[in-house]
Amino acid sequence: MNIQDELTIPERLGAPTPRLFKTVRVIGITVAAVAGALIGVKAQGIALPAGIEFFAQKAYILAGAVAALVSQLTVDVKAYQKANALR
């Protein structure tokens, strides 16, 4: 059986993440942060174009959060096996 099928969510969160998905995680967090900043600007009473406001409220926060979560749950199996070989 494949080791990825046996890992639980807490084990996945603590396992090493592949380099590509670390980059995707950082981009996702950045997108969510920018969306949060745009919502903060809107809350201060500064007018934003309708398209930017829509994406900041809906798409960017959701896309950023999903990208960060999926990237964190991805496991670098070789690094995981090497780290757990001594246990």
The 8 nearest C-alpha neighbors of each residue, nearest first, counted from 0:
[[1, 2, 4, 5, 3, 6, 76, 80],
 [0, 2, 3, 4, 5, 6, 76, 80],
 [1, 3, 5, 4, 0, 6, 76, 80],
 [4, 2, 5, 1, 6, 76, 74, 0],
 [3, 5, 2, 1, 6, 0, 7, 11],
 [4, 6, 2, 3, 7, 1, 0, 10],
 [7, 5, 3, 4, 10, 11, 2, 8],
 [6, 8, 10, 9, 11, 5, 4, 12],
 [7, 9, 11, 10, 12, 6, 72, 13],
 [10, 8, 12, 11, 7, 13, 6, 14],
 [11, 9, 7, 13, 8, 12, 6, 14],
 [12, 10, 8, 14, 72, 13, 9, 7],
 [11, 13, 9, 10, 14, 72, 8, 71],
 [14, 12, 10, 11, 9, 15, 8, 72],
 [13, 15, 11, 12, 79, 74, 10, 16],
 [16, 14, 75, 74, 79, 78, 17, 13],
 [15, 17, 74, 75, 73, 21, 14, 18],
 [18, 16, 75, 20, 19, 21, 74, 15],
 [17, 19, 21, 20, 16, 22, 75, 23],
 [20, 18, 22, 21, 17, 23, 16, 70],
 [19, 21, 23, 70, 22, 18, 17, 24],
 [22, 20, 24, 18, 19, 23, 25, 17],
 [21, 23, 25, 20, 19, 24, 26, 18],
 [22, 24, 20, 26, 21, 25, 27, 70],
 [25, 23, 67, 21, 27, 70, 22, 26],
 [26, 24, 22, 28, 27, 23, 29, 21],
 [25, 27, 29, 23, 24, 28, 30, 22],
 [28, 26, 63, 67, 66, 24, 30, 29],
 [27, 29, 31, 25, 30, 26, 63, 67],
 [30, 28, 32, 26, 27, 31, 25, 33],
 [29, 31, 27, 33, 63, 32, 28, 26],
 [30, 32, 60, 63, 34, 28, 29, 33],
 [33, 31, 35, 29, 34, 30, 28, 36],
 [34, 32, 36, 30, 35, 31, 29, 37],
 [35, 33, 55, 31, 37, 32, 36, 59],
 [34, 36, 32, 38, 33, 37, 31, 39],
 [35, 37, 39, 33, 38, 34, 32, 40],
 [38, 36, 40, 34, 39, 35, 33, 41],
 [37, 39, 41, 35, 36, 40, 42, 34],
 [40, 38, 36, 42, 37, 41, 35, 43],
 [41, 39, 37, 43, 42, 38, 45, 36],
 [40, 42, 38, 45, 39, 43, 44, 37],
 [43, 41, 39, 44, 40, 38, 45, 37],
 [44, 42, 40, 41, 45, 39, 38, 46],
 [45, 43, 42, 41, 46, 40, 39, 47],
 [46, 44, 41, 43, 40, 47, 42, 39],
 [45, 47, 44, 41, 48, 40, 49, 43],
 [46, 48, 52, 49, 45, 51, 41, 50],
 [47, 49, 51, 50, 52, 46, 53, 45],
 [50, 48, 52, 51, 53, 47, 54, 46],
 [51, 49, 53, 52, 48, 54, 47, 55],
 [52, 50, 54, 53, 48, 49, 55, 47],
 [51, 53, 49, 55, 50, 54, 47, 56],
 [54, 52, 50, 56, 51, 55, 57, 49],
 [53, 55, 58, 57, 51, 56, 52, 59],
 [56, 54, 34, 52, 59, 53, 57, 51],
 [55, 57, 53, 54, 52, 58, 60, 38],
 [58, 56, 54, 55, 59, 53, 60, 61],
 [57, 59, 54, 61, 60, 62, 55, 56],
 [60, 58, 62, 55, 61, 54, 34, 63],
 [59, 61, 31, 63, 62, 58, 34, 64],
 [60, 62, 64, 58, 63, 59, 65, 57],
 [63, 61, 59, 65, 64, 60, 58, 66],
 [62, 64, 27, 31, 60, 30, 66, 61],
 [63, 65, 67, 61, 66, 62, 60, 68],
 [66, 64, 68, 62, 67, 63, 69, 61],
 [67, 65, 27, 63, 69, 64, 68, 70],
 [66, 68, 24, 27, 64, 70, 65, 69],
 [69, 67, 65, 71, 70, 66, 64, 72],
 [70, 68, 72, 66, 71, 67, 65, 73],
 [71, 69, 20, 67, 24, 73, 68, 72],
 [70, 72, 68, 69, 73, 67, 12, 16],
 [71, 73, 69, 11, 70, 12, 74, 68],
 [74, 72, 70, 71, 16, 69, 75, 11],
 [75, 73, 16, 76, 15, 14, 11, 72],
 [74, 76, 17, 16, 78, 15, 77, 79],
 [75, 77, 79, 78, 74, 80, 3, 2],
 [78, 76, 80, 79, 75, 81, 82, 74],
 [77, 79, 81, 80, 76, 75, 82, 15],
 [80, 78, 76, 82, 77, 81, 14, 75],
 [79, 81, 83, 77, 82, 78, 84, 76],
 [80, 82, 78, 84, 79, 83, 77, 85],
 [83, 81, 79, 80, 84, 78, 85, 86],
 [84, 82, 80, 86, 85, 81, 79, 78],
 [85, 83, 81, 86, 82, 80, 79, 78],
 [84, 86, 83, 82, 81, 80, 79, 78],
 [85, 83, 84, 82, 81, 80, 79, 78]]
